[in-house]
Amino acid sequence: MPDHVHCIIQPAQDAERVWVSISTIMRSIKGIAARRVNQLFGSAGAVWQDESWDRIIRDEDEMVQKLAYMMHNPVKAGLVQRPEEYEFLLMSGWDRSIPG
């Protein structure tokens, strides 16, 4: 989407076998992405808002529901006709078949 990002992530444990927090993961993603955006555009400063919204996915049905929502979001926004046409749809480790 032009103004936001959807992602599904699975936290891992660090070297001390402590679960990495969502805030740490998001800070890393936003920091790396912001540096790259600023490099590409020759700019400096904030790229992302301080906020984020997260949700725990509890079962496979909910996973399919969230994937379908994310994949159809560019269609709903009028950016593409079908989810698979959206060039920024990345599904590492997942079958690209479109649920729902």
C-alpha positions in Angstrom: 0.0 0.0 0.0 1.3 3.5 -0.7 0.9 4.7 2.9 1.2 1.7 5.1 2.6 -1.9 5.4 1.0 -5.1 6.4 3.2 -8.0 7.5 2.9 -11.3 9.4 5.9 -12.2 11.4 6.9 -14.9 13.8 9.1 -13.7 16.6 12.2 -15.8 17.4 14.4 -16.2 20.5 17.6 -14.3 20.8 21.0 -15.8 21.8 19.9 -15.9 25.5 16.7 -17.8 24.4 14.5 -14.8 25.3 11.7 -14.0 22.9 12.4 -10.9 20.8 9.6 -8.3 21.5 7.3 -7.0 18.8 8.5 -3.4 19.6 12.1 -4.5 19.0 11.2 -6.1 15.7 9.2 -3.1 14.5 11.9 -0.7 15.6 14.4 -2.7 13.5 12.1 -2.9 10.4 11.2 0.8 10.5 14.8 1.9 11.2 16.3 -0.1 8.3 13.5 0.9 5.9 13.7 4.6 6.9 17.5 4.6 6.3 17.0 3.0 2.8 14.2 5.4 1.9 16.2 8.4 2.9 19.2 7.1 0.9 17.1 6.6 -2.2 15.5 10.0 -2.0 18.6 11.9 -0.7 16.5 13.0 2.3 16.8 12.8 6.1 14.3 12.5 8.9 11.4 10.5 10.0 9.6 8.2 7.5 7.3 6.3 9.8 4.8 7.3 12.4 5.7 6.2 15.9 2.6 4.0 16.1 1.9 0.5 14.9 -0.9 -2.0 15.4 -0.3 -5.6 16.2 -2.4 -8.7 16.7 -1.6 -12.2 17.8 -2.8 -14.8 15.3 -4.0 -17.8 17.3 -4.9 -20.5 14.7 -4.8 -21.4 11.0 -8.2 -20.1 10.3 -7.3 -16.7 11.6 -4.0 -16.8 9.6 -5.9 -17.5 6.4 -8.4 -14.6 7.3 -5.5 -12.2 7.9 -3.7 -13.3 4.7 -6.8 -12.8 2.6 -7.3 -9.3 4.1 -3.7 -8.3 3.4 -3.7 -9.7 -0.1 -7.0 -8.1 -1.1 -6.1 -4.7 0.4 -4.5 -3.3 -2.8 -7.6 -4.5 -4.8 -9.9 -2.7 -2.4 -7.7 0.4 -2.7 -8.0 0.3 -6.5 -4.3 -0.2 -7.1 -4.8 -3.6 -9.0 -7.5 -5.8 -10.3 -6.2 -9.0 -8.7 -4.0 -9.5 -5.6 -1.2 -11.3 -7.6 -0.8 -8.2 -9.8 0.4 -6.1 -6.8 4.2 -5.8 -7.2 4.9 -5.4 -3.5 3.1 -8.6 -2.4 5.9 -10.8 -0.9 5.0 -14.1 0.5 8.3 -15.7 1.6 7.7 -19.3 2.8 4.0 -19.3 1.7 2.1 -20.6 -1.3 1.0 -17.6 -3.4 -2.4 -19.0 -3.9 -5.0 -16.4 -2.9 -7.2 -17.3 0.0 -10.8 -15.9 0.2 
